[in-house]
Amino acid sequence: MKKKGSVVQLDRISDFGSEGWGFESSLGHLFLLFFIITNLEAQTIVSEIKLPSSVYETSGLEKVENNLITLNDSGNQPVLYYLNEIGEVIMERNFIGLQNNDWEDLTVDDEFIYIADIGNNFDTRDNLRIIKAPLDSADNSFKIINFYYPEQKDFGFNQNSKYDAEGIISVKNKLLIFTKNRAKKITEIYNLPKKPGNYKAELIGQIDTESIVTGADYNKKLKLLVLTSTKDFNEYYIHKIKNFNITKLKNLKIDTFKIPIGKTQVESIKIIDKNNFWITSEAEFMGSPYLYKISL
């Protein structure tokens, strides 16, 4: 049984590696083909930290210097929350003049942070965008990358949406969006430039996750892509894709791990090293949001 504040070992605890943070890789324009392998080995909750109620709908996670950054999703304030190592909010970065239509994820490069206002629960939005802001938290200026999916022809209410999305990563001079395709239980990968403007997103591939993707992160040094997902909004999973390079697509695979924290809602992940990850979970049923360190 899992107890708050304790280390929970299901099979074994992986040795920790050194931390590495990277966000870039070369980019190709070929479609992806992956074979799914479900990995039922060790999944360990190393730490569990209760977060403040101000981030009760935490969706998205990044690390800048020694701080983790998160945000709340649909309809909340246009604020980034900076967390210290024990989960305390040490700063709120408020973007006055912006609207949080449905902020779902964020990613960074060497100069900027990118806020993904890409939530589209029922395929009805025609104002999808990425907000580009300086990494310097004292500078709250921003520019907008507007986009649309050229494959979407109908913007009527669709309960089995195809054009919702909750994952974004930075790859060299591109942003990659991972859709939350409820209809097919896959994620489609769209490419956008980092320059402000109005764009048609480019479909460059898909991954058969057999579930709907709720978060994404990429580490250049490790060549590791990770996704979080769910099939039924009760159980959540982490997918590890090693040697992620979409110019070399052969013999790639997915290792899938169940997240062992019971009923929750996981919409963010941050790579620490090849075996260890931060994830956050939203407050469920009048509960509290949590930050977990998980070892796979």
MITI-189660 format. One record per residue (C-alpha): residue number from 1; residue in one letter; x, y, z. Coordinates in pm, 1 decimal, always signed. Last residue first. Example, Ala and Ser with C-alpha at 12.3 -4.5 7.8 and 13.67 -1.06 7.14 Angstrom:
2
+-----+------+----------+----------+----------+
: pos : code :        x :        y :        z :
+-----+------+----------+----------+----------+
:   2 :    s :  +1367.0 :   -106.0 :   +714.0 :
:   1 :    a :  +1230.0 :   -450.0 :   +780.0 :
+-----+------+----------+----------+----------+
// end
This chain:
296
+-----+------+----------+----------+----------+
: pos : code :        x :        y :        z :
+-----+------+----------+----------+----------+
: 296 :    l :  +1098.1 :   +333.6 :  -1377.5 :
: 295 :    s :  +1145.2 :   +577.4 :  -1088.6 :
: 294 :    i :   +879.5 :   +833.4 :  -1000.8 :
: 293 :    k :   +910.4 :  +1168.4 :   -826.7 :
: 292 :    y :   +563.3 :  +1289.1 :   -755.1 :
: 291 :    l :   +414.5 :  +1637.7 :   -721.5 :
: 290 :    y :    +61.9 :  +1640.4 :   -585.1 :
: 289 :    p :   -263.3 :  +1833.2 :   -620.0 :
: 288 :    s :   -501.6 :  +1811.4 :   -327.5 :
: 287 :    g :   -839.2 :  +1648.1 :   -267.6 :
: 286 :    m :  -1187.9 :  +1786.3 :   -329.5 :
: 285 :    f :  -1266.4 :  +1492.8 :   -557.9 :
: 284 :    e :   -932.6 :  +1494.3 :   -741.2 :
: 283 :    a :   -668.0 :  +1767.6 :   -720.9 :
: 282 :    e :   -452.8 :  +1741.8 :  -1032.6 :
: 281 :    s :   -149.8 :  +1517.6 :  -1056.3 :
: 280 :    t :   +208.9 :  +1619.3 :  -1119.8 :
: 279 :    i :   +493.8 :  +1418.0 :  -1267.2 :
: 278 :    w :   +868.5 :  +1431.9 :  -1209.8 :
: 277 :    f :  +1079.9 :  +1162.8 :  -1368.9 :
: 276 :    n :  +1354.5 :   +910.6 :  -1301.2 :
: 275 :    n :  +1507.0 :   +630.7 :  -1508.9 :
: 274 :    k :  +1680.2 :   +805.3 :  -1798.8 :
: 273 :    d :  +1738.0 :  +1122.2 :  -1598.6 :
: 272 :    i :  +1521.5 :  +1397.7 :  -1452.2 :
: 271 :    i :  +1259.9 :  +1404.5 :  -1729.9 :
: 270 :    k :   +953.4 :  +1620.9 :  -1665.2 :
: 269 :    i :   +593.9 :  +1498.7 :  -1693.3 :
: 268 :    s :   +250.9 :  +1660.0 :  -1701.0 :
: 267 :    e :   -118.8 :  +1579.3 :  -1732.5 :
: 266 :    v :   -180.4 :  +1317.2 :  -1463.3 :
: 265 :    q :   -533.5 :  +1289.7 :  -1326.7 :
: 264 :    t :   -577.5 :  +1060.9 :  -1025.9 :
: 263 :    k :   -722.6 :   +731.2 :   -915.0 :
: 262 :    g :   -438.2 :   +508.6 :   -801.4 :
: 261 :    i :    -75.9 :   +617.5 :   -769.5 :
: 260 :    p :   +112.9 :   +340.4 :   -948.8 :
: 259 :    i :   +172.9 :   +501.3 :  -1291.6 :
: 258 :    k :   +148.1 :   +209.0 :  -1535.5 :
: 257 :    f :   +455.9 :   +174.7 :  -1750.7 :
: 256 :    t :   +481.5 :   +152.4 :  -2129.8 :
: 255 :    d :   +806.5 :    +94.7 :  -2317.7 :
: 254 :    i :   +759.6 :   +217.5 :  -2674.0 :
: 253 :    k :   +969.8 :    +93.7 :  -2962.0 :
: 252 :    l :  +1192.7 :   +214.1 :  -3241.9 :
: 251 :    n :  +1335.2 :    -46.7 :  -3477.1 :
: 250 :    k :  +1338.6 :   +183.1 :  -3779.9 :
: 249 :    l :  +1254.3 :   +552.5 :  -3758.3 :
: 248 :    k :  +1581.7 :   +731.9 :  -3807.5 :
: 247 :    t :  +1501.9 :  +1088.0 :  -3922.7 :
: 246 :    i :  +1241.3 :  +1111.0 :  -3649.9 :
: 245 :    n :  +1502.0 :  +1078.7 :  -3379.2 :
: 244 :    f :  +1388.1 :   +941.5 :  -3046.5 :
: 243 :    n :  +1664.0 :   +710.2 :  -2928.2 :
: 242 :    k :  +1439.5 :   +580.0 :  -2650.0 :
: 241 :    i :  +1062.6 :   +618.0 :  -2641.7 :
: 240 :    k :   +933.1 :   +591.7 :  -2285.1 :
: 239 :    h :   +555.2 :   +585.1 :  -2236.1 :
: 238 :    i :   +420.5 :   +670.2 :  -1890.7 :
: 237 :    y :    +70.4 :   +554.6 :  -1803.0 :
: 236 :    y :   -245.6 :   +664.8 :  -1625.7 :
: 235 :    e :   -534.7 :   +466.7 :  -1481.2 :
: 234 :    n :   -875.5 :   +614.1 :  -1406.9 :
: 233 :    f :   -923.5 :   +857.7 :  -1694.8 :
: 232 :    d :  -1022.6 :   +560.6 :  -1918.9 :
: 231 :    k :   -730.0 :   +497.2 :  -2151.2 :
: 230 :    t :   -474.8 :   +738.2 :  -2009.6 :
: 229 :    s :   -153.0 :   +900.3 :  -2123.5 :
: 228 :    t :   +182.4 :  +1043.7 :  -2023.7 :
: 227 :    l :   +454.3 :  +1080.0 :  -2284.7 :
: 226 :    v :   +831.6 :  +1051.7 :  -2270.4 :
: 225 :    l :  +1086.2 :  +1119.6 :  -2544.1 :
: 224 :    l :  +1450.2 :  +1032.5 :  -2481.7 :
: 223 :    k :  +1752.1 :  +1123.2 :  -2690.1 :
: 222 :    l :  +1935.5 :  +1130.1 :  -2355.1 :
: 221 :    k :  +2119.1 :  +1451.8 :  -2433.0 :
: 220 :    k :  +1821.7 :  +1601.8 :  -2614.9 :
: 219 :    n :  +1563.4 :  +1536.0 :  -2344.7 :
: 218 :    y :  +1197.8 :  +1543.7 :  -2448.3 :
: 217 :    d :   +875.3 :  +1592.1 :  -2252.5 :
: 216 :    a :   +507.3 :  +1520.2 :  -2312.6 :
: 215 :    g :   +164.9 :  +1530.1 :  -2145.1 :
: 214 :    t :   -192.8 :  +1401.3 :  -2167.9 :
: 213 :    v :   -178.7 :  +1148.6 :  -2453.5 :
: 212 :    i :   -485.6 :   +937.8 :  -2523.2 :
: 211 :    s :   -445.2 :   +560.7 :  -2523.5 :
: 210 :    e :   -342.2 :   +281.3 :  -2760.2 :
: 209 :    t :    -11.5 :   +472.4 :  -2789.1 :
: 208 :    d :     +3.9 :   +427.0 :  -3165.2 :
: 207 :    i :   +240.2 :   +709.8 :  -3250.6 :
: 206 :    q :   +175.3 :   +949.6 :  -3535.8 :
: 205 :    g :   +370.1 :  +1146.1 :  -3791.6 :
: 204 :    i :   +460.4 :  +1476.4 :  -3956.0 :
: 203 :    l :   +131.5 :  +1668.7 :  -3962.9 :
: 202 :    e :   +221.2 :  +2031.1 :  -4037.3 :
: 201 :    a :    +40.0 :  +2304.8 :  -3846.8 :
: 200 :    k :    -91.8 :  +2582.5 :  -4073.1 :
: 199 :    y :    +52.3 :  +2900.3 :  -3934.4 :
: 198 :    n :    -15.7 :  +3255.2 :  -3822.3 :
: 197 :    g :   +277.1 :  +3449.9 :  -3679.2 :
: 196 :    p :   +537.3 :  +3445.7 :  -3404.9 :
: 195 :    k :   +849.8 :  +3242.2 :  -3492.5 :
: 194 :    k :   +896.7 :  +2907.3 :  -3320.3 :
: 193 :    p :   +793.4 :  +2707.0 :  -3623.9 :
: 192 :    l :   +522.0 :  +2441.1 :  -3589.2 :
: 191 :    n :   +519.3 :  +2062.8 :  -3639.9 :
: 190 :    y :   +231.0 :  +1830.0 :  -3561.9 :
: 189 :    i :   +253.7 :  +1481.8 :  -3414.4 :
: 188 :    e :    -54.9 :  +1264.0 :  -3398.1 :
: 187 :    t :   -127.1 :  +1071.0 :  -3081.3 :
: 186 :    i :   -333.6 :   +755.4 :  -3093.2 :
: 185 :    k :   -652.2 :   +632.0 :  -2927.8 :
: 184 :    k :   -838.5 :   +659.8 :  -3260.9 :
: 183 :    a :  -1140.4 :   +872.6 :  -3165.5 :
: 182 :    r :   -989.6 :  +1019.4 :  -2851.4 :
: 181 :    n :   -697.9 :  +1176.6 :  -3035.3 :
: 180 :    k :   -504.3 :  +1374.1 :  -2774.4 :
: 179 :    t :   -256.8 :  +1543.3 :  -3003.9 :
: 178 :    f :   +118.6 :  +1572.5 :  -2956.0 :
: 177 :    i :   +253.1 :  +1912.7 :  -3061.9 :
: 176 :    l :   +611.9 :  +1953.4 :  -3180.0 :
: 175 :    l :   +776.4 :  +2296.0 :  -3168.5 :
: 174 :    k :  +1059.2 :  +2364.7 :  -3408.6 :
: 173 :    n :  +1395.5 :  +2542.8 :  -3412.7 :
: 172 :    k :  +1580.4 :  +2255.8 :  -3237.2 :
: 171 :    v :  +1310.7 :  +2030.2 :  -3094.1 :
: 170 :    s :  +1091.4 :  +2191.0 :  -2827.6 :
: 169 :    i :   +814.1 :  +1972.7 :  -2685.0 :
: 168 :    i :   +435.5 :  +1999.5 :  -2653.7 :
: 167 :    g :   +163.5 :  +1778.3 :  -2505.7 :
: 166 :    e :   -200.4 :  +1838.0 :  -2416.7 :
: 165 :    a :   -384.7 :  +1830.9 :  -2748.9 :
: 164 :    d :   -745.0 :  +1819.6 :  -2872.6 :
: 163 :    y :   -783.4 :  +1780.2 :  -3246.1 :
: 162 :    k :   -940.2 :  +1436.1 :  -3282.0 :
: 161 :    s :  -1238.5 :  +1476.9 :  -3049.6 :
: 160 :    n :  -1472.5 :  +1192.4 :  -2965.5 :
: 159 :    q :  -1727.9 :  +1426.9 :  -2805.0 :
: 158 :    n :  -1741.2 :  +1639.8 :  -3118.6 :
: 157 :    f :  -1917.0 :  +1978.4 :  -3110.0 :
: 156 :    g :  -1890.4 :  +2144.4 :  -3451.3 :
: 155 :    f :  -1561.1 :  +2275.8 :  -3583.6 :
: 154 :    d :  -1558.2 :  +2060.7 :  -3899.1 :
: 153 :    k :  -1278.0 :  +2072.5 :  -4158.0 :
: 152 :    q :   -981.7 :  +1970.6 :  -3943.6 :
: 151 :    e :   -702.7 :  +1832.1 :  -4163.1 :
: 150 :    p :   -542.2 :  +2176.3 :  -4191.6 :
: 149 :    y :   -486.2 :  +2188.3 :  -3812.8 :
: 148 :    y :   -472.1 :  +2552.5 :  -3704.5 :
: 147 :    f :   -206.2 :  +2789.7 :  -3575.9 :
: 146 :    n :   -131.6 :  +3113.2 :  -3392.0 :
: 145 :    i :   +218.1 :  +3173.4 :  -3253.7 :
: 144 :    i :   +183.3 :  +3469.0 :  -3018.7 :
: 143 :    k :   +437.4 :  +3703.8 :  -2863.7 :
: 142 :    f :   +506.8 :  +3781.2 :  -2499.8 :
: 141 :    s :   +642.3 :  +4043.1 :  -2262.5 :
: 140 :    n :   +651.7 :  +3939.6 :  -1899.8 :
: 139 :    d :  +1019.8 :  +4013.0 :  -1845.6 :
: 138 :    a :  +1121.2 :  +3960.3 :  -1482.9 :
: 137 :    s :  +1086.7 :  +3582.1 :  -1527.0 :
: 136 :    d :  +1372.6 :  +3580.8 :  -1776.5 :
: 135 :    l :  +1288.1 :  +3279.4 :  -1991.1 :
: 134 :    p :  +1136.7 :  +3522.2 :  -2239.0 :
: 133 :    a :   +778.4 :  +3454.0 :  -2355.9 :
: 132 :    k :   +624.2 :  +3268.8 :  -2650.1 :
: 131 :    i :   +253.0 :  +3189.9 :  -2622.2 :
: 130 :    i :   +143.8 :  +2903.5 :  -2846.6 :
: 129 :    r :   -196.3 :  +2924.4 :  -3010.0 :
: 128 :    l :   -529.3 :  +2763.3 :  -3091.7 :
: 127 :    n :   -802.0 :  +3017.4 :  -3171.6 :
: 126 :    d :  -1051.8 :  +2818.3 :  -3380.8 :
: 125 :    r :  -1173.4 :  +2602.6 :  -3095.0 :
: 124 :    t :  -1462.9 :  +2359.2 :  -3137.0 :
: 123 :    d :  -1285.9 :  +2021.6 :  -3146.8 :
: 122 :    f :  -1462.6 :  +1904.6 :  -2827.5 :
: 121 :    n :  -1185.9 :  +1920.6 :  -2568.6 :
: 120 :    n :   -962.5 :  +2166.6 :  -2751.0 :
: 119 :    g :   -669.2 :  +2239.6 :  -2520.0 :
: 118 :    i :   -393.3 :  +2409.0 :  -2721.1 :
: 117 :    d :   -284.1 :  +2714.2 :  -2522.3 :
: 116 :    a :    +68.3 :  +2570.2 :  -2513.3 :
: 115 :    i :   +297.5 :  +2803.5 :  -2320.8 :
: 114 :    y :   +644.7 :  +2831.0 :  -2473.2 :
: 113 :    i :   +936.4 :  +2949.4 :  -2259.7 :
: 112 :    f :  +1219.3 :  +3128.8 :  -2429.7 :
: 111 :    e :  +1595.1 :  +3172.8 :  -2448.6 :
: 110 :    d :  +1775.2 :  +2838.8 :  -2429.7 :
: 109 :    d :  +1466.6 :  +2632.0 :  -2510.7 :
: 108 :    v :  +1154.8 :  +2573.7 :  -2306.3 :
: 107 :    t :   +833.3 :  +2370.5 :  -2295.9 :
: 106 :    l :   +481.8 :  +2417.7 :  -2163.0 :
: 105 :    d :   +158.5 :  +2222.4 :  -2136.1 :
: 104 :    e :   -220.1 :  +2250.7 :  -2123.9 :
: 103 :    w :   -330.2 :  +2613.1 :  -2119.3 :
: 102 :    d :   -698.3 :  +2613.6 :  -2210.4 :
: 101 :    n :   -837.8 :  +2957.9 :  -2286.1 :
: 100 :    n :   -601.4 :  +3120.2 :  -2037.4 :
:  99 :    q :   -641.5 :  +3478.0 :  -2149.5 :
:  98 :    l :   -352.3 :  +3721.3 :  -2180.0 :
:  97 :    g :   -356.7 :  +4091.1 :  -2095.7 :
:  96 :    i :   -153.6 :  +4056.2 :  -1780.6 :
:  95 :    f :    +80.3 :  +3757.6 :  -1792.0 :
:  94 :    n :   +120.7 :  +3673.9 :  -1423.2 :
:  93 :    r :   +438.3 :  +3501.7 :  -1306.3 :
:  92 :    e :   +369.3 :  +3363.7 :   -960.8 :
:  91 :    m :   +674.8 :  +3301.2 :   -744.6 :
:  90 :    i :   +794.3 :  +3076.3 :   -464.4 :
:  89 :    v :   +511.9 :  +2824.1 :   -482.4 :
:  88 :    e :   +620.8 :  +2550.9 :   -242.2 :
:  87 :    g :   +673.1 :  +2199.2 :   -375.3 :
:  86 :    i :   +970.7 :  +2094.0 :   -164.9 :
:  85 :    e :  +1225.0 :  +2150.4 :   -439.7 :
:  84 :    n :  +1098.3 :  +2500.9 :   -516.1 :
:  83 :    l :   +800.2 :  +2573.8 :   -737.8 :
:  82 :    y :   +743.3 :  +2850.6 :   -993.3 :
:  81 :    y :   +378.7 :  +2898.7 :  -1092.0 :
:  80 :    l :   +301.0 :  +3038.8 :  -1436.3 :
:  79 :    v :    -12.3 :  +3252.5 :  -1447.4 :
:  78 :    p :   -278.1 :  +3333.0 :  -1704.6 :
:  77 :    q :   -560.1 :  +3269.7 :  -1449.7 :
:  76 :    n :   -784.0 :  +2966.3 :  -1488.9 :
:  75 :    g :  -1038.1 :  +2889.7 :  -1759.7 :
:  74 :    s :   -883.6 :  +2566.8 :  -1885.6 :
:  73 :    d :   -549.3 :  +2454.4 :  -1742.0 :
:  72 :    n :   -338.7 :  +2548.3 :  -1442.8 :
:  71 :    l :    +34.8 :  +2606.4 :  -1478.1 :
:  70 :    t :   +365.9 :  +2450.8 :  -1375.0 :
:  69 :    i :   +728.8 :  +2550.4 :  -1337.2 :
:  68 :    l :   +997.1 :  +2352.4 :  -1153.7 :
:  67 :    n :  +1279.2 :  +2556.3 :  -1011.8 :
:  66 :    n :  +1652.0 :  +2494.7 :   -988.6 :
:  65 :    e :  +1750.8 :  +2647.6 :  -1323.4 :
:  64 :    v :  +1435.9 :  +2629.7 :  -1531.6 :
:  63 :    k :  +1241.1 :  +2303.1 :  -1511.3 :
:  62 :    e :   +913.9 :  +2236.4 :  -1686.9 :
:  61 :    l :   +574.3 :  +2087.6 :  -1604.6 :
:  60 :    g :   +232.7 :  +2099.0 :  -1768.5 :
:  59 :    s :   -117.2 :  +2070.0 :  -1628.2 :
:  58 :    t :   -168.3 :  +2151.3 :  -1261.6 :
:  57 :    e :   -540.0 :  +2189.7 :  -1196.4 :
:  56 :    y :   -512.2 :  +2244.4 :   -819.1 :
:  55 :    v :   -213.9 :  +2475.3 :   -862.7 :
:  54 :    s :   -330.9 :  +2737.9 :   -609.8 :
:  53 :    s :   -425.0 :  +2451.5 :   -375.9 :
:  52 :    p :    -60.7 :  +2422.6 :   -275.5 :
:  51 :    l :   +122.0 :  +2101.1 :   -366.5 :
:  50 :    k :   +149.4 :  +1784.8 :   -159.4 :
:  49 :    i :   +480.4 :  +1612.8 :   -225.3 :
:  48 :    e :   +517.5 :  +1240.4 :   -295.5 :
:  47 :    s :   +865.5 :  +1090.8 :   -322.8 :
:  46 :    v :  +1032.6 :   +785.9 :   -474.7 :
:  45 :    i :   +715.7 :   +635.1 :   -620.9 :
:  44 :    t :   +852.5 :   +321.8 :   -782.1 :
:  43 :    q :   +765.5 :   +145.7 :  -1103.0 :
:  42 :    a :   +980.9 :   -163.2 :  -1153.7 :
:  41 :    e :   +902.9 :   -398.4 :  -1440.8 :
:  40 :    l :   +575.2 :   -433.3 :  -1627.0 :
:  39 :    n :   +696.3 :   -300.2 :  -1960.4 :
:  38 :    t :   +437.5 :   -297.8 :  -2236.1 :
:  37 :    i :   +597.0 :   -306.6 :  -2578.3 :
:  36 :    i :   +432.5 :    -94.5 :  -2847.2 :
:  35 :    f :   +569.0 :   -101.9 :  -3201.0 :
:  34 :    f :   +628.2 :   +237.8 :  -3356.5 :
:  33 :    l :   +584.4 :   +384.4 :  -3703.0 :
:  32 :    l :   +649.9 :   +753.1 :  -3752.2 :
:  31 :    f :   +580.9 :   +951.6 :  -4065.8 :
:  30 :    l :   +869.7 :  +1127.4 :  -4233.3 :
:  29 :    h :   +941.4 :  +1499.9 :  -4218.9 :
:  28 :    g :  +1268.9 :  +1515.4 :  -4035.3 :
:  27 :    l :  +1389.3 :  +1715.7 :  -3738.4 :
:  26 :    s :  +1726.7 :  +1716.9 :  -3567.6 :
:  25 :    s :  +1716.6 :  +1733.0 :  -3190.0 :
:  24 :    e :  +1668.3 :  +1988.4 :  -2913.1 :
:  23 :    f :  +1534.7 :  +2003.1 :  -2559.4 :
:  22 :    g :  +1801.0 :  +1910.4 :  -2313.2 :
:  21 :    w :  +1819.3 :  +1861.5 :  -1938.8 :
:  20 :    g :  +2038.2 :  +1604.4 :  -1771.9 :
:  19 :    e :  +2040.4 :  +1480.3 :  -1416.1 :
:  18 :    s :  +2291.9 :  +1216.0 :  -1317.4 :
:  17 :    g :  +2166.1 :   +862.8 :  -1286.3 :
:  16 :    f :  +1963.8 :   +713.6 :  -1001.3 :
:  15 :    d :  +1975.6 :   +342.8 :   -948.0 :
:  14 :    s :  +1641.3 :   +179.0 :  -1023.7 :
:  13 :    i :  +1427.3 :    +78.3 :   -727.2 :
:  12 :    r :  +1286.4 :   -272.8 :   -742.6 :
:  11 :    d :   +952.2 :   -446.1 :   -772.1 :
:  10 :    l :   +666.0 :   -233.7 :   -639.8 :
:   9 :    q :   +869.8 :     -7.4 :   -414.9 :
:   8 :    v :   +696.4 :   +282.9 :   -241.4 :
:   7 :    v :   +909.3 :   +544.5 :    -71.4 :
:   6 :    s :   +708.6 :   +723.8 :   +193.6 :
:   5 :    g :   +561.3 :  +1074.2 :   +224.0 :
:   4 :    k :   +208.1 :   +958.7 :   +161.1 :
:   3 :    k :   +160.0 :   +588.1 :   +203.6 :
:   2 :    k :   +122.1 :   +346.7 :    -84.6 :
:   1 :    m :     +0.0 :     +0.0 :     +0.0 :
+-----+------+----------+----------+----------+
// end
